[in-house]
Amino acid sequence: QVQLVESGGGLVQAGGSLRLSCAASGNIFRFNDMGWYRQAPGKQRELVATITWGGSTNYRDSVKGRFTISRDNAKNTVYLQMNSLKPEDTAVYYCNKASAYPQYIEVWGQGTLVTVSS
């Protein structure tokens, strides 16, 4: 059974920080590249950051230098440290297997809402 539980979102002022966590079931986490995605109101879900099983990372340009993705393979958990937040980072954030085509992923968690006020 696929299970993804995101947490850590909230309301923060521009320039602030948040740390998101995602506990995933072993069948989706183990040995897979993982990613954080976000979906802003009225927009498509987009891939924000990815991390391989070995810890190599990649980021979309708009968050480079501000966001850091990490994982704890012993705990089946992936994290997203978000610093210098901007109002345009406001979205519901989700984790899942890393994919360039999130529209084809069928199972998602409930996500965690991040709201950045100006």
N, C-alpha and C positions, 0 to 999 in steps of 0.2 A: 504494500500500500504506500502510495506517495503521500508524504506529509511535509509541509513547509509552513513554518510559523515565524513570521517576521515581527520584530518589536523594536522599540527605541525611538519611534517618531514623536513629533510634537510640534509646538509653536515656538519659534525662535526668531529673534531679530536679525536683520541682515548683518553679516559679519560674524555671527555666532557659529556654534558647532553642535553637532549631534553625532552619536554613534549608534548605528543600526546593527541589529543582530538577526540571524536567521538560523533556526534549528531545522535541519533537514533529515528526513529518513535516510537510512543507510543506502537503500537501493537507488537513490537519486544522487547522493553525495559522493559515495566512495568511488575513487579513481576517476571521477568526472571533473571536467572544467566547470566551474560555477560562475554565475554572474548576478549582478544587481541590475535591475531594470527600474524604470519609472514611467508613470503615465500621468501627465498633467490633464486637467479638465479640457475636454474637446480635442485631445491630441492622441496620437497612437502611442502605444507602449514602445519605449526605446531602451536599448542596451546602454548601460552607464559604465560598467566596469566588469572585467572578467579576471579570473584567477585559475591557473591550472592546478592539478593535483600537487605538482612540485613547487608551486608558489610563484610562478611567473605571472605578471600582471599586465593588464592593458586597460586604457581609459579612453572614453570619448573626449574629443578636444575640449569641450566646454567645461570639463571637470578636472582636467589635468592640473596637477599642482595643488589642488584643493581637497580632493577625495583620495582615500587610501583603502583598498580592499585587502582583506586578509582572511585566513581560514585556520581553524583548529581541527585537524583531521581526526584527532582522538575524540573530539566532541561532536563531530558532524555539524559544525557550525561555521558560518561565514559571516564576516563583519564588513561594515562600511563606515569608516571614519570620515565625516564630512566637516570640513573647516571653511571659513570665509564664505559662509552660505549667502546666496543671492536670492532675491524674490523669484527669479526664473527657475530656481531649483524646487519650487513648490510643486509637489506631486505625491501620488501614492507610490511607494517604493516596494518592489517585490524582489525575491531571489528565486533562482531556478538554475537548471543546467544552462551553461552558456550557449547561446544560439544567436546567429545573425538574423534569424527569422522567428521572432517570438510569437508571431501570429499563428504559427503551426504548433505551438506548445499547448497541450490540452488542459493540463492540471496546474493550477496556481494556488498559492496561499491567499490569505485575506489581505495581505499587504499592510504597510504601516504608513500613515499620512504624515508628511513633512510639510509644514507651512512656514514660510519665511516672510516676515513682515518687513516693510521698508521703513 
